[in-house]
Amino acid sequence: MSGHSQFNLLTQRRFLPYFTVQALGAFNDNVYRQAIIGLLAYMAVSSSDMGLYANLAPAIFILPFFLFSASAGQIAARMEKQKLIVITTSMEIAIMSLAAVGFLLQNMVVLLVALFCTGLQSTLFGPVKYSILPSVLKPEELTGGNGLVEMGTSLAILLGMVCGGLIFQLAGSHGPQVAALAVIAMAVAGNLVARRIPKVDAGDPALNVDWNIVRASRRIWALTRQRLAVRNAVLGVSWFWFVGTVLTAQLPVYAQANLGGTQNLYIFALALFSVGAGVGSMSCEKLSGRTVEIGLVPLGAFGISAFLLDLYFARPGQALAAGLSVAQFFAAPGSWRIMLDLVGVGLFTGFFVVPLFALIQSRTPKHELAQVIAGMNIQNAMFIVLAALIGIAVQRYLGWSIPQLFLALAIANTLVALWIFTIVPEFLMRFLSWVLVRTLYRLKLHGIEKNVPDEGAALLVCNHVSFMDALILSACIPRPARFVMYYKIFNIPVMRWMFKTAKAIPIAGARENPEVMRHAFDAVDAALAEGELVCIFPEGALTQDGEIAPFKSGVEKILERATARGQAVPVVPLALRNMWGSMWSKRDSRLRRMRVPRRLRAHVEVAADVPVPGHEASAALLEAKVRALRGDAA
């Protein structure tokens, strides 16, 4: 695993053609939209007509997401995915051919009709864009794959805007012809590459498409709310679009009024944000250790707020100069701080959104995923429109400056993040465990994503080496797990809140407190019945000498109760390696509590084996498997 790179995916047919198609689509959309602006300037239309287009075009493009996302989600679930991508890219050729006619005739009505059709094509492509990834990527590749997609999208949008804006500047009187040829060429290229995508089975081929837009939209939006973590991940993605819309919509005027620049400086500011987002998206795999690490979401949220806040203080008023080129802006006092803030906001948006997409994909059943993505697109469209309306309202009616809007956005982003993390403590708990564990250790994972089930009940059994074991495992396992822990540790003041928030299950020995023990077994059985993960340490106590103690029979009692209810619970053997000797183990300590660590950020490994069917599992068998997994790496 140490030699793995997410960029290896770009050499493989299962990913590269898909990646190229989605990047070409984003590139062409933005070439087209910027070319329309260039055409308006070429036609020397009045500023009022330019303003009309600036407000009308986004509304025309976003309207199909409201009208057709529900149908698009059902179609994406019903059809083989590669075929659907070929169909949507064929639609793009037809749409761009219509757009080419609009450019050649210099007819804005035709161009706006084509823009609506482009929004329709994006609506159909959206659900398959993200629902295809869990089918073509391994679980441990999901975060890296999403990071590449977000990076590719960000850079494609930026390059599309730059290229589209240059067409009429460079081509002059031949601008309409060059624009027409460019958009058709990109559409044809996308379609040709789409035919190289391997076939991917439909998620739900028996689904009957409901063409009633209102009824289907309500049903699909309800799918996004069935699972708490998915519901709030979808909300988080929509909030990302809200923040991004507010920020990027202000950049053209901000670059001129507050930075004192020209159109080129606006493109440069957008480039800083886009590059930051690309780097942040690609960094998620490394930071997460190749798991779906939602602990990055709070980091991303608070990082966005911090850099937005500093962006306000970096330039709270109007620019002192005007007409600055990019080079002149570089030399201006305070410019580096502003550039760092723009890159920082982009960087942390990558940390924020990539794990959310990966969580949605990993926690949603594959037969529902396309429809959940469609429901998310409906909500995203609502947040984009709301962001545009709020941005206009606070500036026109409240008289806010753009820096003041950035300040308000930083405060709102913090409050929304705190609200989400309050109603879904899993996000915050994963963040705390991620920060603490990766500060103290360097983790290497083996088989976690492959062998821990993405959904449904499972019992995890692991050797018990230190007081940090549960925290380390919680930082490695993609899904939240209920840990069974000694009740006296569970009841430690202050720590009790964290353990209750993590839904840990306190347990005691049969002789020590039989009532607590009975409640623990009841709680474990109820959790498994609800389809949750439960993690136990069958040794019953920390190892005294680094060796694995015999597993107690409690694991068999848990499985017997589940079998009696008619539930088959798989058991996943886990092993912690190289934890013996950490400051939280009992090695080298006369008090047998803790000691000064020998190594800073020690290398620790967590390994998982193939699940054992519950009816075959026994304490002795599971002990043998954990011993084999751990080997000599105590």
DARATA-V439853 format. One record per backbone hydrogen bond with DSSP energy under -1.0 kcal/mol. CO is the residue of the C=O (numbers start at 1). NH is the residue of the N-H. E is the energy in kcal/mol with one decimal. If there is no record, write none. Layout:
# DARATA-V439853
((CO	NH	E) (CO	NH	E))
This chain:
# DARATA-V439853
((1	4	-1.9) (5	8	-2.0) (6	9	-1.6) (7	10	-1.3) (8	11	-1.8) (9	12	-1.6) (12	15	-1.6) (12	16	-3.0) (15	19	-2.8) (16	20	-2.7) (17	21	-2.6) (18	22	-2.4) (19	23	-1.9) (20	24	-2.8) (21	25	-2.3) (22	26	-2.0) (23	27	-2.5) (24	28	-2.8) (25	29	-2.4) (26	30	-1.6) (27	31	-2.2) (28	32	-2.6) (29	33	-2.1) (30	34	-2.2) (31	35	-2.3) (32	36	-1.8) (33	37	-1.3) (34	38	-2.3) (35	39	-2.5) (36	40	-2.2) (37	41	-2.0) (38	42	-2.4) (39	43	-2.5) (40	45	-2.0) (46	50	-2.0) (47	51	-2.4) (48	52	-2.2) (49	53	-2.2) (50	54	-2.5) (51	55	-1.7) (52	56	-2.4) (53	57	-3.0) (56	60	-2.4) (57	61	-2.5) (58	62	-2.2) (59	63	-1.6) (62	65	-1.1) (63	67	-1.9) (64	68	-3.2) (68	72	-2.7) (69	73	-2.6) (70	74	-1.8) (71	75	-2.5) (72	76	-2.5) (73	77	-1.7) (74	78	-1.8) (75	79	-2.3) (77	204	-3.5) (80	84	-1.8) (81	85	-2.3) (82	86	-2.1) (83	87	-2.2) (84	88	-2.7) (85	89	-2.3) (86	90	-1.9) (87	91	-2.3) (88	92	-1.7) (89	93	-1.4) (90	94	-1.8) (91	95	-2.9) (92	96	-2.9) (93	97	-1.7) (94	98	-1.8) (95	99	-2.3) (96	100	-2.3) (97	101	-1.7) (98	102	-1.9) (99	103	-2.4) (100	104	-2.6) (101	105	-2.6) (102	107	-2.1) (107	111	-1.7) (108	112	-2.5) (109	113	-2.2) (110	114	-2.3) (111	115	-1.9) (112	116	-2.2) (113	117	-2.1) (114	118	-2.1) (115	119	-2.0) (116	120	-2.0) (117	121	-2.6) (118	122	-2.4) (119	123	-2.0) (120	124	-2.0) (121	125	-2.0) (122	126	-2.2) (125	129	-2.1) (126	130	-1.2) (127	131	-1.9) (128	132	-1.4) (132	136	-1.2) (133	137	-2.1) (138	141	-2.0) (139	142	-1.1) (141	145	-2.9) (142	146	-2.3) (143	147	-2.2) (144	148	-2.2) (145	149	-2.2) (146	150	-2.6) (147	151	-2.4) (148	152	-3.1) (149	153	-2.6) (150	154	-2.5) (151	155	-2.5) (152	156	-2.3) (153	157	-2.5) (154	158	-2.0) (155	159	-2.9) (156	160	-2.5) (157	161	-2.3) (158	162	-2.3) (159	163	-3.1) (160	164	-2.7) (161	165	-2.0) (162	166	-1.3) (163	167	-1.1) (166	170	-2.9) (167	171	-2.7) (171	174	-2.1) (172	175	-1.8) (174	178	-2.5) (175	179	-2.9) (176	180	-2.2) (177	181	-2.4) (178	182	-2.6) (179	183	-2.1) (180	184	-1.5) (181	185	-2.5) (182	186	-2.3) (183	187	-1.6) (184	188	-2.6) (185	189	-2.4) (186	190	-2.3) (187	191	-2.0) (188	192	-2.3) (189	193	-2.2) (190	194	-2.2) (191	195	-1.1) (193	196	-2.1) (194	197	-1.4) (200	81	-1.9) (204	207	-1.9) (212	216	-2.9) (213	217	-2.4) (214	218	-2.2) (215	219	-2.1) (216	220	-2.6) (217	221	-2.5) (218	222	-1.8) (219	223	-1.2) (222	225	-1.4) (223	226	-1.1) (227	231	-3.3) (228	232	-2.2) (229	233	-1.7) (230	234	-2.9) (231	235	-1.9) (232	236	-2.1) (233	237	-2.4) (234	238	-2.3) (235	239	-2.4) (236	240	-2.1) (237	241	-1.9) (238	242	-1.9) (239	243	-2.8) (240	244	-2.8) (241	245	-2.4) (242	246	-2.4) (243	247	-2.5) (244	248	-2.7) (245	249	-2.1) (250	254	-3.0) (251	255	-2.9) (252	256	-1.1) (253	257	-3.6) (254	258	-1.8) (254	259	-1.6) (255	261	-3.1) (257	319	-2.7) (260	324	-3.5) (262	266	-1.5) (263	267	-2.0) (264	268	-2.0) (265	269	-2.6) (266	270	-2.5) (267	271	-2.3) (268	272	-2.2) (269	273	-1.9) (270	274	-2.7) (271	275	-3.0) (272	276	-2.2) (273	277	-2.4) (274	278	-2.4) (275	279	-2.7) (276	280	-2.7) (277	281	-2.4) (278	282	-2.2) (279	283	-1.7) (283	287	-2.4) (284	288	-2.2) (285	290	-1.9) (291	293	-1.5) (292	294	-1.0) (293	296	-1.4) (294	297	-1.4) (296	300	-2.8) (297	301	-2.6) (298	302	-2.6) (299	303	-1.9) (300	304	-2.4) (301	305	-1.9) (302	306	-2.2) (303	307	-2.3) (304	308	-2.4) (305	309	-2.5) (306	310	-2.1) (307	311	-1.9) (308	312	-1.5) (309	313	-1.7) (310	314	-2.2) (311	315	-1.1) (325	329	-2.4) (326	330	-2.1) (327	331	-1.4) (332	335	-1.6) (334	338	-1.5) (335	339	-2.6) (336	340	-2.5) (337	341	-2.1) (338	342	-2.3) (339	343	-2.3) (340	344	-2.6) (341	345	-2.6) (342	346	-1.9) (343	347	-2.9) (344	348	-2.4) (345	349	-1.6) (346	350	-1.6) (347	351	-1.5) (348	352	-1.7) (349	353	-2.7) (350	354	-1.7) (353	357	-2.2) (354	358	-2.3) (355	359	-2.4) (356	360	-2.5) (357	361	-2.2) (358	362	-2.1) (359	363	-2.5) (365	368	-1.9) (365	369	-1.2) (368	372	-2.3) (369	373	-2.8) (370	374	-1.9) (371	375	-2.5) (372	376	-2.4) (373	377	-2.1) (374	378	-1.8) (375	379	-1.9) (376	380	-3.1) (377	381	-2.4) (378	382	-1.8) (379	383	-2.2) (380	384	-2.5) (381	385	-2.3) (382	386	-2.4) (383	387	-2.5) (384	388	-2.1) (385	389	-2.5) (386	390	-2.7) (387	391	-2.5) (388	392	-2.0) (389	393	-2.6) (390	394	-2.7) (392	396	-2.6) (393	397	-2.9) (394	400	-2.3) (401	405	-1.8) (402	406	-2.2) (403	407	-2.2) (404	408	-2.5) (405	409	-2.3) (406	410	-2.2) (407	411	-2.1) (408	412	-2.9) (409	413	-2.6) (410	414	-1.8) (411	415	-2.3) (412	416	-2.7) (413	417	-2.3) (414	418	-2.5) (415	419	-2.2) (416	420	-2.7) (417	421	-2.6) (418	422	-1.5) (419	423	-2.1) (420	424	-1.8) (424	427	-1.7) (425	429	-3.1) (426	430	-2.5) (427	431	-1.6) (428	432	-2.5) (429	433	-2.6) (430	434	-2.6) (431	435	-2.6) (432	436	-2.5) (433	437	-2.7) (434	438	-2.0) (435	439	-1.0) (436	440	-1.8) (437	441	-2.7) (442	604	-2.5) (444	606	-2.1) (446	608	-2.6) (447	451	-2.1) (448	452	-2.4) (458	534	-2.1) (459	572	-2.8) (460	536	-2.9) (461	574	-2.9) (464	543	-1.9) (466	469	-1.3) (468	472	-2.6) (469	473	-2.6) (470	474	-2.5) (471	475	-1.4) (473	476	-1.0) (473	477	-2.5) (482	535	-2.8) (483	505	-3.2) (485	507	-2.2) (486	490	-2.1) (487	491	-1.6) (489	492	-1.6) (492	496	-2.2) (493	495	-2.5) (495	499	-2.5) (496	500	-2.7) (497	501	-2.5) (498	502	-2.1) (499	504	-2.8) (500	503	-1.3) (505	485	-2.4) (507	487	-2.5) (509	513	-2.7) (513	517	-1.9) (514	518	-2.3) (515	519	-2.4) (516	520	-2.0) (517	521	-2.2) (518	522	-2.2) (519	523	-2.5) (520	524	-2.5) (521	525	-2.3) (522	526	-2.3) (523	527	-2.3) (524	528	-2.3) (525	529	-2.1) (526	530	-1.4) (527	532	-2.4) (528	531	-1.6) (532	458	-1.3) (533	482	-2.7) (534	460	-3.5) (535	484	-2.2) (536	462	-1.5) (537	540	-2.1) (538	552	-2.8) (553	557	-1.7) (554	558	-2.2) (555	559	-1.9) (556	560	-2.4) (557	561	-2.1) (558	562	-1.8) (559	563	-2.7) (560	564	-2.3) (561	565	-1.2) (562	567	-2.8) (563	566	-1.3) (570	459	-2.6) (571	612	-3.5) (572	461	-2.1) (573	609	-2.2) (575	607	-2.3) (577	605	-1.5) (579	582	-2.2) (582	585	-1.9) (584	467	-1.8) (602	442	-2.7) (604	444	-1.8) (605	577	-2.8) (606	446	-2.4) (607	575	-2.0) (612	571	-2.7) (613	616	-1.7) (613	617	-1.1) (618	622	-2.6) (619	623	-2.3) (620	624	-2.1) (621	625	-2.1) (622	626	-2.5) (623	627	-2.5) (624	628	-2.3) (625	629	-2.3) (626	630	-2.5) (627	631	-2.6) (630	633	-1.6) (632	634	-2.0) (633	578	-2.0) (634	580	-2.3))
